């Protein structure tokens, strides 16, 4: 049996049905609108704390070593995380650090050190100037002992840094995702 809907005086049960449907429709509409809301854009002067891309490191020793992998770098020189991935996107290594402590996790193995520089030296066979690297990625030329950096293509997401001293010589190349 169909009932005509009027907003006049109807029995209490009949008046609730239109209100119930109206409340449901209003809820759906509000949820749809909420899904369209976007967060405000980040301020133009905010510092970028996550970099992703591809890096390669070549160390010139008697037997030249080279390494290349996709990466994510976040945080700062004082506290951060550096993750290396294989070509399929699986995590090869995760390095985390804060003041006075650094650790690397590869698979089920975790190694710790009191210094990020010492840990990187042990893992990569060479040290990398992490504090300078954060500045370089932001496009700021900062001196690092023994290293020369080329930031001429940083606007395109590319940087090259070479270490001439101490030996072994090393070349670090980074291409950022855009």
C-alpha positions as CSV (number, residue, x, y, z in Angstrom):
1,X,0.0,0.0,0.0
2,X,1.4,3.4,-1.0
3,X,1.1,6.4,1.3
4,X,1.1,9.9,0.0
5,X,3.8,11.9,1.8
6,X,2.6,15.1,3.2
7,X,4.1,17.3,5.9
8,X,0.8,17.8,7.5
9,X,-0.5,15.8,10.4
10,X,0.1,12.1,9.8
11,X,0.4,9.3,12.2
12,X,3.7,9.3,14.1
13,X,5.2,6.3,12.2
14,X,4.5,7.7,8.8
15,X,6.1,11.1,9.6
16,X,9.3,9.4,10.7
17,X,9.9,7.7,7.4
18,X,10.4,10.9,5.3
19,X,12.6,12.3,8.1
20,X,14.6,9.1,8.2
21,X,15.2,9.1,4.5
22,X,16.0,12.8,4.5
23,X,18.6,12.2,7.3
24,X,20.2,9.3,5.3
25,X,20.4,11.4,2.2
26,X,21.8,14.3,4.1
27,X,24.5,12.0,5.7
28,X,25.5,10.6,2.3
29,X,25.7,14.1,0.8
30,X,27.9,15.3,3.7
31,X,30.2,12.3,3.4
32,X,30.5,12.9,-0.3
33,X,31.4,16.5,0.3
34,X,33.9,15.6,3.0
35,X,35.6,13.2,0.5
36,X,36.2,16.2,-1.8
37,X,37.9,18.4,0.8
38,X,41.6,18.6,0.3
39,X,44.1,19.6,2.9
40,X,45.6,23.1,2.6
41,X,48.8,23.3,0.6
42,X,52.1,23.4,2.5
43,X,53.6,26.8,3.0
44,X,56.1,27.8,0.3
45,X,58.8,28.2,2.9
46,X,58.4,24.7,4.5
47,X,61.4,22.5,4.4
48,X,61.2,19.3,2.5
49,X,61.8,16.3,4.7
50,X,61.4,13.4,2.3
51,X,63.4,12.7,-0.8
52,X,62.9,9.8,-3.1
53,X,64.8,8.8,-6.1
54,X,67.7,6.7,-7.3
55,X,71.3,6.9,-6.1
56,X,74.5,5.4,-7.3
57,X,77.8,5.2,-5.4
58,X,81.0,4.3,-7.0
59,X,84.1,3.7,-4.9
60,X,87.5,3.6,-6.7
61,X,89.6,1.0,-5.0
62,X,91.8,-1.7,-6.4
63,X,88.6,-3.6,-7.2
64,X,86.2,-0.8,-8.1
65,X,82.9,-1.1,-6.3
66,X,79.6,0.4,-7.5
67,X,76.1,0.3,-6.1
68,X,72.8,1.7,-7.4
69,X,69.3,1.6,-5.9
70,X,66.1,3.4,-5.4
71,X,65.9,5.2,-2.1
72,X,63.9,7.2,0.4
73,X,65.6,9.7,2.7
74,X,63.7,11.5,5.5
75,X,64.4,13.6,8.5
76,X,67.6,15.6,9.1
77,X,71.3,15.1,9.7
78,X,70.5,14.8,13.5
79,X,67.6,12.3,13.2
80,X,66.4,10.4,10.2
81,X,65.9,7.4,8.1
82,X,67.5,6.1,4.8
83,X,65.8,3.2,3.0
84,X,67.3,1.4,0.0
85,X,65.1,-0.7,-2.2
86,X,65.7,-3.5,-4.8
87,X,64.3,-3.1,-8.3
88,X,61.1,-4.8,-7.3
89,X,60.5,-2.3,-4.5
90,X,61.4,-4.5,-1.6
91,X,63.5,-3.1,1.2
92,X,67.2,-4.0,1.0
93,X,68.3,-1.9,4.0
94,X,66.9,0.6,6.5
95,X,69.3,2.9,8.3
96,X,67.9,4.9,11.2
97,X,69.8,7.4,13.3
98,X,69.5,10.0,16.0
99,X,72.1,11.7,18.2
100,X,74.6,9.1,19.4
101,X,73.0,6.1,17.8
102,X,72.6,4.5,14.4
103,X,71.4,1.1,13.2
104,X,71.0,-0.7,9.9
105,X,68.5,-3.5,9.4
106,X,68.9,-5.8,6.4
107,X,66.4,-8.7,6.4
108,X,66.3,-10.1,9.9
109,X,69.8,-8.7,10.9
110,X,70.3,-5.4,12.7
111,X,73.7,-3.8,13.4
112,X,74.2,-0.8,15.6
113,X,76.8,1.9,16.0
114,X,77.4,5.0,18.0
115,X,77.9,7.0,14.8
116,X,76.1,7.2,11.5
117,X,79.4,8.0,9.7
118,X,81.0,4.9,11.2
119,X,78.1,2.7,10.2
120,X,78.0,4.0,6.7
121,X,81.8,3.6,6.4
122,X,81.4,0.0,7.5
123,X,78.4,-0.8,5.3
124,X,79.4,1.1,2.1
125,X,83.1,1.0,2.3
126,X,83.3,4.8,2.4
127,X,81.9,7.6,4.4
128,X,79.2,10.0,3.0
129,X,78.7,13.5,4.4
130,X,75.2,13.1,5.6
131,X,74.8,16.6,7.1
132,X,76.0,18.1,3.8
133,X,73.8,15.8,1.8
134,X,70.6,17.2,3.4
135,X,71.8,20.7,2.5
136,X,72.7,19.7,-1.1
137,X,69.3,18.2,-1.6
138,X,67.8,21.5,-0.7
139,X,70.0,23.2,-3.2
140,X,72.4,24.8,-0.7
141,X,76.1,24.5,-1.3
142,X,77.8,23.3,1.9
143,X,81.4,22.4,2.1
144,X,82.3,18.8,3.1
145,X,85.9,17.9,3.7
146,X,87.3,16.1,0.7
147,X,84.1,16.4,-1.3
148,X,83.1,18.6,-4.3
149,X,79.5,18.8,-5.2
150,X,77.9,19.9,-8.5
151,X,74.4,21.4,-7.8
152,X,74.0,22.9,-11.3
153,X,71.2,20.5,-12.1
154,X,69.5,20.3,-8.7
155,X,66.5,22.2,-10.0
156,X,66.0,19.2,-12.3
157,X,66.5,16.8,-9.3
158,X,70.1,15.8,-10.0
159,X,73.3,16.1,-8.1
160,X,76.8,14.7,-8.3
161,X,79.3,14.7,-5.5
162,X,82.9,13.5,-5.8
163,X,85.3,12.7,-3.0
164,X,89.0,13.1,-3.8
165,X,90.4,12.8,-0.3
166,X,90.9,10.7,1.7
167,X,91.2,7.7,-0.6
168,X,89.5,5.8,-1.9
169,X,87.9,8.3,-4.3
170,X,84.1,8.0,-4.6
171,X,81.4,9.4,-6.8
172,X,77.8,9.8,-5.5
173,X,75.0,10.5,-8.0
174,X,71.4,11.2,-7.1
175,X,68.4,11.6,-9.3
176,X,65.3,12.7,-7.4
177,X,61.8,11.6,-8.4
178,X,59.6,14.6,-9.5
